[in-house]
Amino acid sequence: MTSYGAHLRQFWPLDPDVTYLNHGGYGVTPHDVLALQAIWRERIEKNPTRFMTAEYPAAIRQVAAVLARYVGAQADELVLVDNATSGCNAVLRSLDLKPGDEILTTNLAYGAITKAARYAAERAGALVVIADLPLPAEDEDGIAAALALHLTGKTRLVILDHILSPTGLVMPARRLADLAHDAGARVLVDGAHAPGNLLLNLPATGADWYVANCHKWLFAPRACGFLWAAGTAREMVHPLSMSHGYGQGMVAEFDWTGTRDPSAFLSIPAGLAFHERLGGAALMAHNAEMAHGAARRLAELWDTEVAMPSDMCAAMAGIRLPAGLVDSMAEAAALRTWLSEERKIEVALSYYDDAAWVRIAAQAYNEESDYDALSEAIAAFRAR
């Protein structure tokens, strides 16, 4: 497939009446992948005992090997988890923090992970330190400077988002990881939006641990993600649920944490294949170009600004909404609800530094008319 646009919506079970500009929110699983997941479920139910005891261990390792090759890693460095949040929590709960230690993250980090970091820190008498990133961002230098300002001898872990959820900005992961390592800290990269959005080579990111989702941009069913660990970091991390594999290494501990429906994990190769059918690298380039192009047009219409330059944008882009449209996070949430219920438009909204930001996404099925619909809806909201 080389032609993108609304005619491709047939490959997803999307409501035809909905303008879907939030693929990054929860992903959308294609019909073909859902069909394969159903086959896996049927196969499991024919003899659950045999499948879970005799077939599952090899099948899950085969999936891990396929996924590892895609992200430039080795199979024994990668395990499957329900989602990026689960993976981050596993790392945070595995840390041996001491009173006075610090976990450094940013003001634009995914909120759930910041809360998980606070939970881990509070239990140990440690602290969570927040680096304020410039918004909008102009270049990598400003981001690196903001992080470096808070790195100290007390920093034990730095949590970096590879792609910032509120704005879609692509962070310079390797540069920031090197800064953290130079300060003696370990690095956890939250790559929730990266697979299927960026060409990945996990060792090249400099991360000690890298977590991500496959159900967003890689078209796997939800919930489906992975945790990758480098070198000695593999020995440090344990799953949230200890089970029969305890003490036998990362792979054994994570591959079996108790009974679950593994059909989403087992459908990852189908999601990868669908991504390649849509063009693979060409699809990612198309999505990035469409997202930033649409963001620029909206910013011009609203006389505002885009959250990042084009070379720091993937398939999502944040645009500041016109001043006075909404004046709090609660009002931003109300606008999102209005857009969804009254105009059938799905987008993500956030509120930072006294300004509201809308995050648009671009996927193969989107086209310019979708963003025009958002512009018209915002105009109608302003006129109320």
ZAVEX-283491 format. One record per residue (C-alpha): residue in three letters; x, y, z. Coordinates in pm, whole numbers, padded with zeros to 5 digits, always signed. Example, Ala and Ser with C-alpha at 12.3 -4.5 7.8 and 13.67 -1.06 7.14 Angstrom:
% residues 2
ALA+01230-00450+00780;SER+01367-00106+00714;
//
This chain:
% residues 384
MET+00000+00000+00000;THR+00146+00336-00100;SER-00162+00559-00117;TYR-00276+00699+00217;GLY-00606+00855+00315;ALA-00962+00787+00423;HIS-01004+00495+00182;LEU-00781+00293+00417;ARG-01028+00320+00706;GLN-01177-00004+00574;PHE-00885-00189+00734;TRP-00983-00073+01085;PRO-01311-00108+01277;LEU-01334+00268+01324;ASP-01675+00433+01344;PRO-01715+00602+01003;ASP-01886+00899+01169;VAL-01589+00975+01396;THR-01296+01199+01301;TYR-01019+01007+01471;LEU-00716+01223+01551;ASN-00600+01031+01858;HIS-00437+00714+01729;GLY-00169+00767+01992;GLY-00421+00746+02273;TYR-00500+00376+02273;GLY-00412+00262+01924;VAL-00658+00111+01678;THR-00621-00258+01594;PRO-00670-00356+01226;HIS-00926-00619+01127;ASP-00654-00859+01011;VAL-00476-00849+01345;LEU-00798-00892+01541;ALA-00878-01194+01323;LEU-00545-01356+01404;GLN-00593-01284+01773;ALA-00926-01466+01754;ILE-00749-01766+01599;TRP-00498-01770+01883;ARG-00779-01757+02140;GLU-00960-02045+01971;ARG-00639-02247+01964;ILE-00579-02184+02334;GLU-00934-02281+02433;LYS-00916-02616+02253;ASN-00679-02736+02524;PRO-00573-02462+02766;THR-00366-02696+02981;ARG-00156-02821+02694;PHE-00120-02479+02535;MET-00014-02294+02849;THR+00224-02565+02966;ALA+00365-02709+02643;GLU+00317-02449+02368;TYR+00314-02105+02532;PRO+00678-02096+02653;ALA+00822-02146+02305;ALA+00556-01932+02135;ILE+00619-01630+02358;ARG+00995-01655+02304;GLN+00942-01668+01928;VAL+00741-01346+01948;ALA+01011-01187+02163;ALA+01271-01282+01903;VAL+01068-01127+01618;LEU+01010-00808+01814;ALA+01371-00790+01931;ARG+01497-00802+01573;TYR+01261-00517+01485;VAL+01401-00294+01762;GLY+01767-00390+01712;ALA+01797-00605+02022;GLN+01854-00966+02128;ALA+01565-01189+02231;ASP+01704-01260+02579;GLU+01717-00885+02648;LEU+01344-00835+02590;VAL+01030-00947+02773;LEU+00664-00876+02713;VAL+00451-00671+02951;ASP+00095-00541+02939;ASN+00196-00185+02860;ALA+00463+00080+02909;THR+00318+00175+03246;SER+00360-00181+03371;GLY+00717-00190+03246;CYS+00806+00141+03410;ASN+00652+00028+03736;ALA+00851-00294+03727;VAL+01174-00094+03698;LEU+01075+00157+03965;ARG+00968-00110+04212;SER+01295-00298+04153;LEU+01521-00007+04247;ASP+01709-00018+04575;LEU+01657+00347+04661;LYS+01796+00505+04977;PRO+01688+00814+05173;GLY+01806+01124+04993;ASP+01833+00956+04651;GLU+01670+01137+04361;ILE+01467+01030+04057;LEU+01478+01293+03785;THR+01200+01331+03532;THR+01037+01621+03345;ASN+00726+01833+03370;LEU+00605+01688+03038;ALA+00653+01323+03134;TYR+00352+01094+03121;GLY+00160+01169+03440;ALA+00104+00808+03546;ILE+00478+00739+03541;THR+00556+01048+03746;LYS+00306+00926+04005;ALA+00464+00579+04002;ALA+00805+00740+04056;ARG+00669+00935+04351;TYR+00528+00618+04503;ALA+00861+00437+04474;ALA+01050+00739+04606;GLU+00822+00800+04903;ARG+00856+00441+05022;ALA+01234+00479+05033;GLY+01262+00836+05159;ALA+01388+00945+04818;LEU+01279+01245+04610;VAL+01135+01303+04265;VAL+01292+01606+04095;ILE+01116+01772+03801;ALA+01305+01942+03517;ASP+01094+02202+03338;LEU+01128+02160+02963;PRO+01078+02457+02729;LEU+00738+02462+02563;PRO+00742+02508+02274;ALA+01083+02349+02220;GLU+01317+02513+01974;ASP+01599+02257+01959;GLU+01775+01977+02144;ASP+02011+02216+02322;GLY+01734+02370+02531;ILE+01606+02028+02637;ALA+01954+01903+02728;ALA+02025+02219+02928;ALA+01699+02187+03121;LEU+01780+01829+03221;ALA+02146+01893+03301;LEU+02046+02169+03542;HIS+01899+01909+03780;LEU+02153+01625+03753;THR+02344+01585+04078;GLY+02543+01324+04265;LYS+02215+01218+04428;THR+02044+01133+04098;ARG+01998+00756+04083;LEU+01751+00730+03795;VAL+01653+00956+03506;ILE+01318+00886+03340;LEU+01301+01007+02980;ASP+01006+00997+02743;HIS+01129+00910+02394;ILE+00821+01085+02255;LEU+00647+01325+02492;SER+00284+01225+02526;PRO+00132+01575+02572;THR+00302+01729+02269;GLY+00442+01451+02049;LEU+00794+01596+02068;VAL+01071+01345+01993;MET+01335+01371+02264;PRO+01709+01332+02191;ALA+01724+01009+02390;ARG+02090+00921+02340;ARG+02216+01272+02419;LEU+02011+01286+02739;ALA+02105+00932+02840;ASP+02473+01019+02803;LEU+02425+01321+03029;ALA+02260+01101+03290;HIS+02529+00834+03275;ASP+02801+01097+03304;ALA+02635+01200+03631;GLY+02631+00840+03753;ALA+02258+00778+03705;ARG+02073+00492+03541;VAL+01829+00568+03260;LEU+01473+00446+03205;VAL+01328+00545+02867;ASP+00950+00544+02835;GLY+00904+00473+02466;ALA+00528+00427+02479;HIS+00478+00595+02140;ALA+00804+00500+01969;PRO+00760+00154+01807;GLY+00598+00203+01469;ASN+00671+00574+01494;LEU+01052+00582+01493;LEU+01321+00357+01352;LEU+01452+00196+01669;ASN+01783+00052+01778;LEU+01742+00013+02151;PRO+02111-00021+02246;ALA+02179+00301+02054;THR+01938+00494+02277;GLY+02178+00457+02570;ALA+01897+00338+02796;ASP+01948+00093+03079;TRP+01581+00002+03053;TYR+01349+00079+02763;VAL+00974+00018+02782;ALA+00719+00064+02507;ASN+00377-00027+02372;CYS+00301-00235+02065;HIS-00072-00159+02069;LYS-00037+00206+01970;TRP+00162+00249+01649;LEU+00260-00115+01579;PHE-00105-00224+01541;ALA-00096-00507+01796;PRO-00406-00568+02009;ARG-00412-00405+02349;ALA-00276-00450+02606;CYS+00064-00528+02468;GLY+00410-00387+02537;PHE+00769-00480+02613;LEU+01055-00415+02850;TRP+01416-00423+02729;ALA+01715-00416+02961;ALA+02085-00371+02889;GLY+02372-00556+03055;THR+02362-00562+03433;ALA+02027-00380+03428;ARG+01870-00717+03342;GLU+01979-00856+03677;MET+01823-00566+03865;VAL+01467-00574+03732;HIS+01182-00800+03845;PRO+00814-00820+03746;LEU+00542-00670+03959;SER+00406-01021+04020;MET+00660-01277+04139;SER+00588-01631+04025;HIS+00757-01960+03940;GLY+01046-01802+03752;TYR+01177-01606+04048;GLY+01553-01619+04074;GLN+01598-01762+03724;GLY+01665-01435+03543;MET+01460-01167+03370;VAL+01318-01383+03091;ALA+01197-01661+03320;GLU+01052-01417+03570;PHE+00859-01207+03318;ASP+00750-01476+03074;TRP+00533-01638+03339;THR+00376-01415+03604;GLY+00053-01615+03632;THR-00239-01703+03405;ARG-00327-01441+03144;ASP-00470-01420+02794;PRO-00151-01415+02582;SER-00332-01365+02250;ALA-00236-00996+02227;PHE+00133-01081+02269;LEU+00111-01362+02017;SER-00044-01124+01761;ILE+00253-00885+01763;PRO+00404-01036+01445;ALA+00074-00972+01265;GLY+00084-00608+01374;LEU+00442-00579+01249;ALA+00342-00735+00917;PHE+00051-00494+00877;HIS+00282-00201+00951;GLU+00513-00320+00675;ARG+00220-00361+00437;LEU+00141+00006+00493;GLY+00496+00100+00403;GLY+00697+00064+00723;ALA+00951+00347+00717;ALA+00753+00523+00441;LEU+00442+00518+00660;MET+00632+00668+00952;ALA+00772+00945+00731;HIS+00427+01015+00588;ASN+00268+01033+00932;ALA+00534+01271+01065;GLU+00502+01500+00765;MET+00123+01504+00784;ALA+00117+01566+01161;HIS+00355+01860+01154;GLY+00205+02005+00835;ALA-00143+01997+00984;ALA-00012+02143+01309;ARG+00148+02435+01125;ARG-00178+02509+00941;LEU-00378+02504+01262;ALA-00125+02724+01441;GLU-00147+02979+01160;LEU-00526+02978+01174;TRP-00524+03024+01551;ASP-00227+03263+01553;THR-00048+03038+01802;GLU+00247+02797+01783;VAL+00346+02434+01734;ALA+00513+02256+02024;MET+00823+02156+01829;PRO+01018+02204+01504;SER+00957+01958+01223;ASP+01279+01763+01288;MET+01158+01678+01640;CYS+00814+01557+01532;ALA+00686+01207+01463;ALA+00319+01116+01409;MET+00180+01350+01674;ALA+00207+01724+01718;GLY+00091+01965+01984;ILE-00056+02306+01898;ARG-00133+02576+02151;LEU-00500+02665+02150;PRO-00601+03031+02121;ALA-00563+03229+02444;GLY-00879+03247+02652;LEU-01045+02948+02487;VAL-00995+02739+02801;ASP-00830+02851+03123;SER-00766+02531+03319;MET-00715+02158+03284;ALA-01077+02107+03385;GLU-01191+02334+03102;ALA-00957+02154+02861;ALA-01117+01824+02962;ALA-01460+01978+02907;LEU-01356+02089+02557;ARG-01232+01740+02476;THR-01567+01599+02586;TRP-01755+01858+02378;LEU-01549+01775+02071;SER-01614+01404+02122;GLU-01984+01422+02199;GLU-02098+01717+01988;ARG-01862+01698+01690;LYS-01746+01332+01703;ILE-01381+01439+01694;GLU-01127+01256+01909;VAL-00813+01445+02012;ALA-00597+01474+02323;LEU-00583+01799+02521;SER-00352+01912+02802;TYR-00282+02226+03002;TYR+00068+02353+03087;ASP+00203+02692+03195;ASP-00136+02862+03169;ALA-00194+02744+02814;ALA-00405+02469+02660;TRP-00252+02238+02398;VAL-00427+02008+02157;ARG-00235+01703+02035;ILE-00325+01575+01691;ALA-00216+01241+01549;ALA-00162+01127+01192;GLN-00217+00771+01077;ALA-00254+00615+00733;TYR-00632+00668+00734;ASN-00616+01043+00814;GLU-00628+01322+00558;GLU-00639+01702+00555;SER-01018+01717+00586;ASP-00990+01560+00933;TYR-00784+01853+01059;ASP-01017+02096+00881;ALA-01302+01944+01083;LEU-01108+02014+01404;SER-01045+02373+01297;GLU-01412+02427+01219;ALA-01514+02276+01552;ILE-01278+02501+01748;ALA-01417+02802+01560;ALA-01769+02696+01656;PHE-01664+02652+02020;ARG-01508+02997+02026;ALA-01829+03146+01888;ARG-02044+02998+02166;
//
